[in-house]
Amino acid sequence: MSSTAGRIAIVLLPLLVIAAFWALSIMERRVAGHPGERGFFQRNGVAISLYLLLAVGIWALLLIVLPQLYMVDFSFHPKLPPAQRGGEKDVYTLQNYRYFIYGSTVRTDQYNTVHLKAFFLTIGASIFITALNFAICYPIAYYMAQVAGPARLRILLLLLIVPYWINEILRAFALRVIFGVNGLLNTGLLAIGVVSEPIDFIGQDIALYTGLSYAYLLIMVFPLFNAIESLDKNQIEAARDLGAPWWHIHLNVVMPFAKPGIAAGCPASTSCSSSSICSGPWW
């Protein structure tokens, strides 16, 4: 495949993806067949609907889709000096992937264990952080959306948002002070006699996972809060009156209703965590 064809594919692929999702949404509405269901344009009006679709579409296309596709396209090109890019030697190849798997573009007798281990460790850690964030944020989002009153909700929102006004570097140093060998956590554990010697939280990656989970907490909690907030409390009361236990209510009533929030929070948290782990320790 030539470079020109690759660039054309990069331009056409986002349009095809958008068209596919548009067709799926139309098909879903037809399959649902709910007579009282109002469409997107009926709820918001033609002008606002077109503005929202264009604004979100252009933003996603320019800042998310095209940069990611450019990275994918770049991964299939050989490593060349800037002056030779776009020339005769700049062709599509699998050499980068061969080196990633085997550690060489010629040999295939052994695997590149260093890069493969780092890759799968990144994927596993990002999934773990996402699951941890969901376990932490779901109760918080449910309490904020269905239990807390207006005054307490404002206080909780401030408690969540205000710490993120501080620069990320300062927050990273604060976590280092907390989890260091001579940090606050080890000092407290030694003082109350829980441990006899300091624990290396940073060396055992406990501080890393804690910091990443804290850094992307809001990415999970606010989509869940927005989804659960629109849930009618009468549905929860009806399930409770019918004798459903609390875990059954959350598993079969709240979580299915909060699927859009879960779908928005989990992939965002996973991708952010993967990017941060791949870029190295962020403190």
VOGU-146789 format. One line per 5 residues: number of its first residue (from 0); for each residue x, y, z of N, C-alpha, C. Coordinates in pm, 1 decimal. Atoms other than C-alpha are relative to their C-alpha. Layout:
N
NUM) X:Y:Z:X:Y:Z:X:Y:Z ~ ...
//
This chain:
283
0) 85.4:-119.2:0.0:0.0:0.0:0.0:88.9:124.2:0.0 ~ -78.2:-121.7:9.0:139.7:340.8:-94.1:-36.4:96.2:110.8 ~ 26.7:-99.2:-104.3:162.4:639.4:138.1:-124.3:80.0:-31.5 ~ 119.8:-76.1:38.5:-105.6:822.8:-61.3:-126.6:-76.1:35.6 ~ 117.0:81.2:-34.8:-349.8:536.3:-21.2:-19.6:-6.5:150.7
5) 12.1:2.0:-145.1:-272.7:522.6:349.3:-60.3:129.1:53.9 ~ 56.0:-128.0:-45.2:-348.0:893.4:393.4:-147.7:9.7:-36.1 ~ 142.2:-0.7:38.3:-674.8:854.2:201.2:-80.9:-87.4:94.2 ~ 70.1:88.7:-92.7:-768.4:563.9:426.6:-18.2:66.0:135.4 ~ 9.7:-69.4:-127.7:-697.9:776.5:734.7:-113.0:101.3:-2.0
10) 106.6:-99.9:11.0:-938.0:1043.9:607.6:-136.9:-66.7:-10.3 ~ 129.8:63.1:24.0:-1212.6:804.2:497.8:-47.0:-85.9:116.7 ~ 39.0:90.8:-107.2:-1206.4:568.1:795.2:-85.5:67.8:107.7 ~ 89.6:-63.9:-98.4:-1346.6:820.2:1051.5:-139.6:24.7:-53.9 ~ 131.5:-23.7:58.6:-1628.1:907.8:811.8:-81.0:-129.4:-4.6
15) 69.4:128.3:2.1:-1712.6:539.0:772.1:-44.4:-41.7:140.1 ~ 37.1:33.6:-137.4:-1709.4:490.1:1150.6:-120.5:82.1:44.9 ~ 112.6:-85.9:-36.2:-1941.5:788.5:1200.4:-126.9:-48.3:-68.9 ~ 116.6:48.6:73.3:-2175.7:656.8:929.4:-51.4:-131.0:59.2 ~ 41.6:128.1:-58.7:-2177.2:311.2:1090.2:-74.3:21.5:131.2
20) 68.9:-27.8:-126.4:-2268.3:448.3:1433.3:-134.5:67.7:-23.9 ~ 127.0:-64.1:32.2:-2537.4:667.4:1276.9:-103.2:-104.5:-43.8 ~ 91.0:105.3:45.1:-2687.7:363.5:1103.9:-44.0:-88.6:116.3 ~ 36.4:81.3:-115.3:-2675.5:162.8:1426.9:-101.1:71.0:89.4 ~ 95.9:-72.8:-82.5:-2857.3:437.6:1616.5:-138.5:0.8:-62.8
25) 129.2:4.2:68.2:-3131.4:451.3:1351.6:-62.6:-138.8:11.5 ~ 50.2:136.4:-10.6:-3162.3:72.1:1357.9:-50.2:-29.5:140.9 ~ 41.0:22.9:-138.2:-3183.0:70.8:1737.2:-134.9:65.5:28.4 ~ 128.7:-66.9:-19.5:-3468.2:320.9:1732.7:-112.5:-76.7:-67.8 ~ 104.6:75.4:69.9:-3658.6:116.5:1477.1:-31.2:-130.2:71.3
30) 23.0:125.5:-70.8:-3608.9:-204.7:1671.6:-75.4:23.9:129.5 ~ 68.8:-30.5:-125.3:-3719.3:-41.3:1995.8:-148.1:22.4:-24.3 ~ 139.2:-19.9:38.1:-4039.5:80.5:1831.3:-86.3:57.1:109.4 ~ 76.4:-56.8:-109.3:-4145.9:274.4:2138.1:-74.5:122.6:-50.6 ~ 72.8:-111.9:58.8:-4428.5:510.5:2030.9:16.3:130.1:76.4
35) -13.9:-122.7:-76.4:-4371.8:755.6:2314.4:142.0:51.7:8.4 ~ -140.5:-39.8:-5.5:-3996.6:778.3:2266.7:25.5:115.7:-95.4 ~ -30.8:-115.8:82.5:-3890.8:1118.5:2141.5:143.4:-8.4:-47.9 ~ -132.0:5.1:57.1:-3595.3:1139.3:1911.7:88.0:114.0:47.2 ~ -97.6:-101.6:-41.4:-3282.6:1347.2:1961.1:-37.6:137.0:-53.0
40) 35.8:-128.2:59.2:-3397.7:1619.8:1721.8:-129.9:53.9:59.6 ~ 124.6:-45.6:-60.4:-3747.2:1629.7:1877.3:23.5:55.0:140.9 ~ -24.8:-46.4:-136.4:-3603.5:1674.5:2226.4:73.2:133.1:3.6 ~ -87.4:-116.8:-8.7:-3350.6:1946.4:2144.3:-23.2:104.2:-109.1 ~ 16.0:-93.1:110.3:-3466.7:2109.0:1822.9:106.2:-21.7:-105.4
45) -90.8:25.6:112.4:-3299.9:2101.1:1482.3:129.4:77.3:14.7 ~ -119.4:-84.2:-5.8:-3060.4:2392.3:1537.7:96.9:-48.0:108.4 ~ -87.4:43.9:-110.0:-2927.1:2280.7:1877.1:52.8:-140.3:-25.1 ~ -44.5:135.7:27.3:-2912.1:1917.2:1768.6:114.1:-1.7:-101.4 ~ -107.1:-6.1:100.2:-2706.2:1998.6:1459.3:127.0:59.2:58.9
50) -118.6:-61.3:-62.3:-2476.9:2221.2:1663.7:72.2:-100.8:89.4 ~ -61.7:98.1:-89.0:-2419.7:1948.7:1925.4:68.8:-110.7:-77.8 ~ -59.8:107.6:79.4:-2357.6:1680.4:1664.1:127.4:46.6:-69.6 ~ -118.8:-50.3:69.6:-2115.7:1896.5:1465.5:112.6:31.6:97.2 ~ -103.9:-36.6:-96.4:-1933.2:2028.6:1772.2:68.5:-123.1:57.2
55) -57.8:121.2:-58.0:-1887.6:1688.1:1932.8:71.9:-82.3:-106.9 ~ -62.1:77.1:106.9:-1813.7:1521.1:1598.7:134.5:56.9:-42.7 ~ -126.5:-62.2:40.6:-1546.5:1773.1:1497.8:104.1:-12.9:110.0 ~ -93.9:12.9:-111.8:-1391.7:1769.0:1844.4:55.4:-142.1:8.5 ~ -45.2:139.2:-8.3:-1378.3:1387.9:1852.3:87.3:-37.4:-119.2
60) -76.0:33.5:120.7:-1251.4:1368.1:1494.6:140.1:58.8:3.7 ~ -128.7:-68.2:5.9:-971.6:1624.0:1529.2:90.1:-33.3:118.4 ~ -81.1:16.8:-120.2:-857.1:1553.3:1885.1:14.0:-145.1:46.0 ~ -6.1:139.2:-45.3:-921.7:1180.2:1926.7:24.9:-95.1:-117.1 ~ -4.6:101.9:106.1:-981.8:985.7:1604.3:123.6:18.0:-88.2
65) -111.7:-21.0:93.1:-728.9:1143.1:1366.8:137.2:-17.2:66.1 ~ -131.2:26.7:-62.5:-436.9:1153.3:1616.9:26.3:-147.8:24.6 ~ -20.0:142.4:-22.6:-495.3:788.2:1706.6:26.8:-73.9:-130.9 ~ -22.8:64.4:129.4:-519.9:685.8:1342.1:136.5:35.5:-56.3 ~ -134.5:-38.1:45.4:-203.7:881.9:1265.4:106.1:-84.4:70.6
70) -94.7:84.9:-71.9:-23.1:686.7:1537.9:-0.1:-142.3:-54.9 ~ 7.5:134.7:58.2:-150.1:359.1:1392.4:70.4:-2.6:-135.0 ~ -65.0:-6.8:130.5:-40.2:463.6:1044.7:151.7:13.3:14.9 ~ -143.8:-20.5:-21.0:299.6:577.4:1176.7:68.7:-128.7:44.8 ~ -61.2:123.4:-48.6:355.3:238.7:1341.2:32.7:-97.5:-111.5
75) -26.9:88.5:112.9:354.1:68.4:999.5:109.1:53.6:-91.8 ~ -107.7:-55.8:80.3:634.9:288.3:863.8:134.2:-32.0:64.1 ~ -132.4:27.4:-56.6:1006.8:211.5:905.7:57.0:124.0:67.3 ~ -66.1:-110.0:-68.7:1226.8:422.7:1129.3:101.1:63.6:-94.0 ~ -82.9:-69.8:97.1:1380.4:678.3:894.9:32.6:139.9:50.5
80) -27.6:-140.1:-32.2:1551.3:1016.4:926.4:-110.5:89.7:-56.5 ~ 107.0:-88.1:49.1:1311.4:1310.5:879.9:11.1:33.1:-148.3 ~ -18.0:-36.5:140.7:1463.9:1388.9:540.4:-48.0:-110.0:-94.6 ~ 37.9:111.1:86.8:1376.4:1042.1:402.4:-147.3:-39.0:13.5 ~ 140.3:32.3:-15.5:1016.1:1033.2:522.3:-79.5:52.1:-118.9
85) 76.6:-33.7:119.3:773.8:1033.7:235.7:70.7:-35.5:-128.9 ~ -74.7:36.8:118.9:1041.8:906.5:-3.5:-23.3:-144.0:-41.9 ~ 14.9:135.4:52.4:1096.2:573.3:-173.8:9.9:-104.9:110.3 ~ -18.1:97.6:-107.5:1204.7:396.7:147.0:-115.1:3.5:101.7 ~ 109.5:-13.7:-98.0:899.7:516.8:339.4:-120.5:-78.2:-50.6
90) 107.4:88.5:44.1:670.8:220.3:269.8:-59.5:-68.7:122.6 ~ 64.5:72.2:-109.5:430.9:19.2:483.5:72.6:-131.4:25.1 ~ -74.5:119.1:-38.0:602.4:-259.7:674.1:-45.1:-46.2:138.3 ~ 31.3:57.2:-131.2:555.8:-489.3:974.1:125.2:-14.9:86.7 ~ -124.8:13.8:-73.5:914.2:-449.6:1096.6:-13.5:44.3:145.5
95) 14.4:-48.1:-137.7:812.2:-247.8:1404.2:-71.1:-103.6:87.3 ~ 71.8:100.4:-75.7:565.5:-514.5:1514.0:82.5:-127.4:15.5 ~ -88.1:115.8:-11.7:814.7:-790.6:1438.8:104.1:23.5:110.0 ~ -98.4:-30.7:-104.8:1071.2:-614.7:1658.8:-66.5:0.8:137.2 ~ 70.7:-3.2:-128.2:810.2:-562.4:1929.7:-22.5:-141.5:54.1
100) 29.2:137.2:-44.6:728.6:-935.7:1939.9:127.7:-80.2:21.6 ~ -117.7:86.5:-5.0:1069.5:-1091.8:1874.7:127.8:71.6:42.1 ~ -121.3:-72.0:-36.1:1316.9:-814.8:1961.3:99.0:12.5:-113.0 ~ -86.9:-7.1:116.6:1464.2:-833.0:1611.0:-86.9:-0.9:-125.1 ~ 70.7:2.6:128.3:1356.6:-773.8:1252.0:40.0:-118.5:-85.0
105) -48.5:115.5:76.3:1537.3:-1091.4:1140.4:-30.9:-130.7:73.0 ~ 17.6:123.5:-75.8:1525.9:-1352.2:1417.6:-143.9:-15.3:47.8 ~ 131.8:31.2:-56.9:1207.6:-1524.4:1532.6:8.6:-117.1:98.4 ~ -18.8:117.3:-85.8:1357.1:-1784.6:1767.3:-33.4:28.3:146.1 ~ 35.1:-32.7:-138.0:1281.4:-1596.9:2093.0:-82.0:128.3:3.5
110) 90.5:-114.2:-10.8:1030.0:-1342.8:2212.0:67.9:115.2:72.9 ~ -48.8:-121.4:-65.5:1097.2:-988.1:2321.1:-72.0:14.5:134.1 ~ 70.7:8.3:-127.9:1004.9:-1052.5:2682.6:-9.4:135.0:70.8 ~ 1.0:-129.0:-69.1:1092.1:-701.4:2801.4:-118.7:84.2:-45.6 ~ 108.5:-82.4:52.8:851.3:-517.3:2571.7:-135.7:-66.3:17.2
115) 127.1:70.1:-16.2:582.3:-784.4:2585.0:-47.6:4.3:145.1 ~ 38.4:-7.1:-140.9:587.8:-788.0:2963.9:-50.0:138.7:35.1 ~ 44.0:-137.3:-26.3:563.2:-409.2:2976.0:-136.9:27.2:-61.5 ~ 128.2:-22.1:68.0:275.3:-413.6:2726.4:-115.6:-63.4:77.9 ~ 108.8:68.5:-69.7:64.9:-673.4:2908.6:-15.1:50.3:143.8
120) 9.6:-60.4:-132.5:150.1:-520.1:3245.8:-78.7:130.8:-6.3 ~ 74.2:-125.1:17.7:18.2:-187.7:3115.8:-148.4:-27.0:-16.4 ~ 141.0:32.9:20.9:-306.5:-345.9:2994.8:-63.4:-49.9:129.2 ~ 54.3:53.7:-124.0:-355.7:-540.9:3316.1:-15.3:106.4:107.7 ~ 7.2:-105.0:-101.6:-278.3:-241.3:3537.1:-111.1:98.8:-30.0
125) 106.8:-94.5:35.8:-514.5:-13.6:3344.8:-137.3:-60.5:28.1 ~ 127.6:65.3:-30.4:-796.8:-269.3:3375.6:-22.5:-4.9:151.1 ~ 12.6:3.9:-146.0:-725.8:-307.8:3747.6:-36.8:137.5:56.0 ~ 29.4:-135.5:-48.0:-728.8:70.7:3801.5:-142.8:38.7:-35.4 ~ 137.3:-30.4:39.0:-1054.1:101.3:3608.3:-99.5:-71.4:90.5
130) 88.9:74.3:-89.7:-1218.7:-172.6:3815.5:2.7:58.0:141.1 ~ -10.9:-61.0:-132.3:-1086.9:-13.4:4135.8:-74.9:132.6:4.9 ~ 71.6:-127.3:4.5:-1219.1:327.3:4031.6:-151.0:-20.6:-2.2 ~ 143.2:27.4:3.7:-1558.7:177.4:3951.7:-51.0:-42.6:137.4 ~ 40.4:44.9:-133.3:-1573.2:5.8:4290.6:-4.3:115.8:99.1
135) -2.1:-115.3:-90.5:-1485.5:334.0:4463.8:-107.2:101.6:-38.3 ~ 84.1:-111.2:45.6:-1690.8:572.2:4250.6:-148.0:-35.5:-4.2 ~ 142.2:34.6:8.9:-2015.0:375.9:4216.4:-75.8:32.9:128.3 ~ 72.7:-39.6:-121.7:-2115.6:406.7:4585.0:-5.7:151.3:19.2 ~ -0.6:-145.9:-14.1:-2011.2:772.7:4585.7:-102.4:63.4:-93.1
140) 94.0:-56.4:96.9:-2208.3:848.8:4268.6:-143.9:-31.3:38.0 ~ 136.5:35.6:-39.7:-2514.2:661.5:4395.1:-44.7:84.0:119.1 ~ 36.8:-81.3:-116.6:-2508.7:844.6:4728.0:-26.8:144.5:-42.1 ~ 18.6:-137.7:43.9:-2469.9:1181.4:4555.7:-129.2:16.1:-80.3 ~ 113.4:-13.2:90.8:-2745.2:1111.7:4301.9:-133.0:-32.9:64.2
145) 126.6:50.5:-50.1:-3008.8:931.1:4509.0:-22.8:22.4:149.3 ~ 14.7:-7.6:-145.2:-2942.4:988.1:4880.3:24.7:140.4:52.8 ~ -39.7:-129.0:-56.6:-2768.5:1319.8:4948.4:-98.6:110.0:-37.0 ~ 82.6:-116.8:25.7:-2972.8:1635.8:4980.6:77.6:106.5:-76.2 ~ -67.8:-104.3:77.9:-2893.3:1955.0:4785.9:121.2:60.1:71.5
150) -111.5:-61.2:-72.1:-2674.4:2106.0:5059.3:118.5:-95.4:10.3 ~ -108.6:97.3:-11.5:-2473.9:1787.3:5118.0:60.1:-32.1:-136.7 ~ -51.8:25.3:134.3:-2445.2:1732.7:4741.8:99.5:106.9:-39.9 ~ -94.0:-107.5:33.9:-2281.5:2073.0:4698.2:131.4:-16.7:74.6 ~ -123.0:20.9:-77.6:-2034.7:1993.8:4976.9:81.7:-114.4:-59.9
155) -71.6:113.8:59.0:-1947.7:1656.7:4821.1:63.6:37.1:-133.2 ~ -57.3:-43.0:127.6:-1897.8:1814.6:4478.9:123.8:85.7:22.1 ~ -118.0:-81.8:-30.3:-1661.5:2071.6:4630.5:115.7:-86.2:49.1 ~ -105.4:87.1:-50.3:-1469.7:1799.0:4814.6:64.6:-81.2:-112.0 ~ -56.1:74.1:113.1:-1426.0:1612.4:4487.1:78.8:89.3:-95.0
160) -57.0:-84.4:103.7:-1339.0:1906.8:4264.4:118.5:82.6:49.8 ~ -101.6:-94.1:-48.2:-1129.3:2139.5:4485.2:141.1:-59.0:-0.7 ~ -138.2:53.0:5.0:-827.5:1901.5:4522.6:60.0:-0.1:-139.8 ~ -52.6:2.3:136.0:-797.9:1891.3:4143.4:32.1:139.4:-52.6 ~ -45.6:-133.7:37.2:-749.0:2267.4:4132.8:150.3:14.6:20.4
165) -144.3:-3.6:-24.4:-398.8:2200.0:4263.6:73.0:-62.6:-119.3 ~ -78.7:50.6:112.4:-132.2:2140.2:4001.6:30.4:-148.4:16.7 ~ -20.2:145.5:-5.6:-84.1:1773.3:3912.0:136.9:-36.4:55.4 ~ -134.6:28.4:-51.4:288.2:1790.8:3990.5:1.3:9.6:152.2 ~ 5.2:-14.7:-145.1:215.4:1915.7:4341.7:-75.7:-116.6:63.0
170) 72.2:115.7:-52.8:-39.2:1638.5:4392.8:86.2:-125.0:-4.9 ~ -88.8:115.8:9.0:217.8:1385.1:4275.7:104.2:3.8:111.8 ~ -96.4:-10.6:-109.7:475.5:1516.8:4523.8:-66.8:-26.0:134.6 ~ 71.9:27.1:-124.3:208.9:1505.5:4797.1:-15.9:-149.9:21.8 ~ 10.6:144.9:-11.9:151.3:1136.9:4722.7:134.9:-63.3:32.8
175) -133.3:51.9:-33.1:525.7:1079.0:4734.4:32.1:22.8:147.3 ~ -21.0:-27.1:-142.1:539.3:1243.2:5076.9:-80.1:-98.2:85.5 ~ 85.1:91.2:-77.2:254.5:1020.1:5194.6:54.7:-142.0:-2.9 ~ -36.4:140.7:16.3:387.1:690.2:5055.7:150.1:-26.1:8.1 ~ -144.2:20.0:-8.7:762.2:744.7:5096.6:38.7:-88.8:116.9
180) -48.5:86.6:-108.3:974.5:522.2:5320.1:-8.0:72.3:133.7 ~ 11.1:-80.9:-120.5:985.3:804.9:5572.6:-123.3:90.6:-6.1 ~ 117.7:-82.4:20.2:644.6:936.7:5468.6:-99.2:-9.3:114.7 ~ 100.9:-7.6:-105.4:331.6:1002.7:5667.8:-61.6:-136.5:30.2 ~ 65.0:129.1:-21.5:180.0:658.2:5614.1:89.1:-95.0:78.2
185) -92.5:86.5:-72.8:488.6:465.3:5726.9:22.8:50.0:141.3 ~ -18.7:-55.4:-134.4:537.3:701.8:6019.5:-117.1:-35.5:90.8 ~ 117.5:35.2:-79.8:179.8:641.8:6134.9:-6.5:-147.9:32.3 ~ 3.1:145.3:-25.5:202.4:263.6:6094.1:104.8:-41.7:102.0 ~ -103.8:31.8:-98.0:529.0:252.5:6289.0:-38.2:50.5:138.4
190) 35.5:-58.8:-129.6:387.9:476.2:6561.8:-102.5:-84.2:74.6 ~ 103.3:80.0:-67.0:87.5:252.9:6631.4:37.6:-147.6:8.0 ~ -50.3:135.2:-15.0:292.8:-64.9:6604.1:-55.0:-101.4:-97.8 ~ 53.1:94.2:99.0:125.7:-217.4:6296.9:113.0:-71.4:-72.3 ~ -115.5:57.9:68.2:461.2:-274.3:6122.5:124.2:29.2:82.1
195) -125.1:-18.0:-73.6:812.6:-310.7:6261.8:104.9:73.7:-80.5 ~ -92.5:-73.2:86.3:991.6:-157.2:5963.6:-78.0:62.2:-114.8 ~ 75.4:-69.6:105.5:889.9:83.9:5684.2:-27.0:-89.5:-120.9 ~ 39.9:73.5:120.5:710.5:-55.0:5378.2:33.6:85.1:-121.3 ~ -35.8:-71.6:123.3:838.5:39.2:5033.5:-122.4:4.5:-92.0
200) 121.7:-10.4:80.6:502.2:146.4:4888.5:31.6:38.6:-144.7 ~ -34.2:-44.0:135.8:669.4:311.4:4588.4:65.2:-113.5:-78.2 ~ -67.6:109.8:68.6:894.2:16.1:4503.0:-93.3:-114.9:-33.9 ~ 96.1:106.8:25.2:600.0:-226.8:4524.2:-117.2:45.8:-86.1 ~ 100.1:-56.4:92.5:390.7:-6.8:4288.8:-134.3:28.4:66.4
205) 125.4:-33.3:-67.7:123.4:44.8:4555.3:-30.0:148.2:-15.7 ~ 18.1:-144.1:16.9:177.7:419.0:4536.6:-37.9:34.5:-143.3 ~ 31.9:-25.2:140.5:163.5:405.4:4155.8:-148.3:-24.0:-27.0 ~ 139.9:32.5:24.6:-175.3:234.0:4147.4:-92.7:94.7:76.7 ~ 80.7:-94.0:-77.6:-310.4:457.5:4423.2:-3.2:136.8:-67.0
210) -5.7:-130.6:65.9:-193.0:770.2:4243.2:-77.5:4.1:-129.6 ~ 75.1:3.9:124.7:-336.4:664.0:3909.3:-150.0:-7.3:26.2 ~ 141.7:7.6:-34.1:-667.6:571.0:4069.0:-52.0:135.4:46.3 ~ 41.5:-131.9:-47.6:-682.2:908.7:4242.5:-2.4:101.7:-113.3 ~ -9.7:-99.1:106.9:-578.4:1099.1:3930.2:-121.1:-3.0:-92.2
215) 109.9:13.4:95.6:-869.2:964.6:3722.0:-131.4:-33.1:69.5 ~ 121.9:26.4:-75.2:-1133.3:946.1:3992.4:-120.2:73.5:-58.9 ~ 111.4:-79.8:51.1:-1345.2:1225.0:3846.3:-48.7:-49.2:-135.2 ~ 39.9:51.6:130.5:-1344.7:1062.7:3502.3:-103.9:-110.1:14.2 ~ 95.7:106.6:-24.4:-1542.0:776.1:3653.8:-122.2:48.6:77.2
220) 109.9:-32.1:-90.6:-1754.0:941.4:3921.2:-104.8:89.3:-64.9 ~ 98.9:-92.4:56.0:-1918.8:1216.7:3716.4:-87.6:-62.9:-108.1 ~ 92.8:70.9:90.1:-2047.6:999.8:3426.7:-98.3:-90.4:74.2 ~ 91.5:82.0:-79.0:-2190.3:760.4:3685.6:-104.2:86.3:70.6 ~ 93.8:-90.0:-69.2:-2346.0:1048.3:3879.9:-105.7:53.6:-95.9
225) 96.4:-52.8:97.0:-2506.0:1196.1:3567.8:-101.0:-105.6:-42.8 ~ 91.4:106.3:41.9:-2655.0:859.5:3472.5:-95.8:-39.0:111.5 ~ 83.9:44.9:-110.9:-2782.1:759.2:3816.9:-95.2:109.9:45.6 ~ 84.0:-111.3:-45.4:-2922.2:1106.4:3887.5:-135.8:0.6:-69.2 ~ 125.8:-1.1:74.4:-3188.6:1064.8:3619.0:-87.9:-121.7:27.1
230) 79.7:118.8:-33.5:-3309.3:732.0:3764.0:-115.4:39.2:92.6 ~ 117.4:-27.4:-82.6:-3662.7:755.6:3904.2:9.4:-79.1:131.0 ~ -10.3:66.0:-130.2:-3651.7:681.3:4277.9:-114.3:-98.3:23.6 ~ 112.1:92.6:-17.2:-3988.9:510.0:4247.1:35.6:-141.7:-43.9 ~ -41.6:133.3:42.2:-3821.9:222.0:4062.7:75.6:-71.6:112.2
235) -72.9:59.2:-112.5:-3589.4:165.6:4358.1:-96.1:-36.7:112.1 ~ 96.8:27.4:-105.4:-3877.4:191.1:4603.9:-87.7:-119.4:-35.7 ~ 82.1:114.0:42.3:-4084.6:-53.6:4398.2:76.0:-130.9:16.9 ~ -80.0:121.4:-17.6:-3801.8:-307.4:4394.2:17.1:-33.5:147.4 ~ -14.0:24.7:-143.8:-3754.4:-262.2:4769.1:-130.8:-50.9:60.0
240) 130.0:45.4:-51.6:-4128.6:-304.0:4836.2:-30.1:-144.1:-39.8 ~ 21.2:137.5:44.5:-4124.9:-627.4:4636.1:94.0:-99.3:67.2 ~ -85.8:88.8:-77.5:-3863.0:-766.0:4870.5:137.2:-24.4:-57.3 ~ -132.2:19.2:58.9:-3552.6:-731.9:4656.1:107.9:46.6:96.9 ~ -110.1:-45.0:-85.8:-3228.1:-718.1:4859.6:77.2:113.3:-67.3
245) -69.0:-117.9:52.2:-2997.0:-420.4:4817.7:90.2:-34.4:-118.4 ~ -89.8:34.6:109.7:-2748.7:-604.3:4596.1:-79.1:-32.6:-126.0 ~ 85.1:30.6:114.8:-3032.3:-722.3:4370.6:-51.0:128.6:-64.3 ~ 46.0:-129.1:53.3:-3160.3:-364.1:4335.2:109.9:65.7:-82.3 ~ -110.1:-63.3:73.0:-2818.8:-235.8:4232.4:34.9:-77.8:-126.4
250) -41.9:81.8:113.4:-2745.1:-527.9:4000.5:-102.4:0.0:-112.7 ~ 104.0:15.8:100.9:-3080.2:-536.3:3820.3:-80.8:126.3:-27.7 ~ 74.8:-123.9:21.4:-3220.2:-182.8:3854.1:92.8:116.7:-28.3 ~ -83.4:-119.3:10.8:-2951.1:78.6:3907.2:106.8:-15.0:-107.9 ~ -109.6:16.6:95.4:-2660.2:-62.4:3707.9:-46.7:-8.8:-144.8
255) 46.7:-4.3:139.5:-2860.6:-141.5:3391.6:-40.1:140.2:-45.2 ~ 36.7:-136.5:35.9:-2997.4:213.3:3401.0:123.7:87.8:-16.6 ~ -121.7:-81.0:4.3:-2646.1:352.6:3457.4:98.4:-47.0:-105.4 ~ -91.8:49.7:102.8:-2498.7:169.6:3157.4:65.8:110.9:-82.7 ~ -70.1:-107.3:73.2:-2434.5:495.2:2964.1:114.1:61.9:80.7
260) -107.0:-54.0:-82.4:-2235.0:631.0:3257.9:115.8:-95.9:16.1 ~ -105.6:100.4:-9.2:-2044.4:306.4:3297.6:76.8:-8.0:-131.8 ~ -64.9:5.5:131.6:-1977.7:298.3:2923.2:86.2:121.3:-24.9 ~ -80.7:-120.4:18.4:-1845.1:655.1:2937.9:119.7:2.4:93.6 ~ -106.5:-9.1:-97.5:-1635.6:619.1:3252.5:107.4:-105.6:-13.7
265) -98.8:108.5:4.1:-1468.6:281.6:3206.5:99.3:13.8:-114.6 ~ -100.0:-13.5:106.1:-1311.5:327.2:2859.1:88.8:121.7:18.1 ~ -81.5:-120.3:-19.9:-1198.8:680.7:2945.5:104.6:-23.4:107.3 ~ -94.6:27.1:-107.3:-1040.1:568.6:3269.2:106.4:-99.4:-43.1 ~ -97.5:99.0:47.0:-876.1:268.3:3102.1:102.5:62.1:-92.4
270) -92.7:-60.6:95.7:-726.4:472.7:2817.3:92.3:98.3:67.8 ~ -84.0:-94.8:-71.9:-602.0:745.8:3051.7:104.5:-72.4:83.2 ~ -94.4:75.6:-81.6:-444.2:490.8:3285.1:107.6:-64.0:-86.6 ~ -98.3:62.8:88.9:-277.7:308.2:2994.3:99.9:102.2:-49.5 ~ -90.2:-104.1:48.6:-135.3:633.8:2859.4:99.3:41.0:107.3
275) -88.8:-43.4:-108.4:5.4:730.4:3199.0:101.6:-107.8:33.5 ~ -93.8:107.8:-31.5:158.9:388.6:3266.7:103.5:-13.6:-109.5 ~ -94.6:12.2:110.3:314.4:376.7:2920.6:103.5:111.6:2.0 ~ -93.9:-113.1:-2.4:472.2:719.2:2973.8:93.8:-5.3:119.9 ~ -90.4:14.4:-110.8:641.9:598.5:3290.3:-60.6:50.2:129.0
280) 50.1:-47.0:-128.9:603.0:679.2:3660.4:-22.1:150.1:-4.5 ~ 34.8:-140.4:18.9:423.7:1013.3:3669.3:38.2:85.6:119.6 ~ -64.4:-85.4:-98.9:592.9:1128.2:3987.4:149.0:-26.8:2.8
//
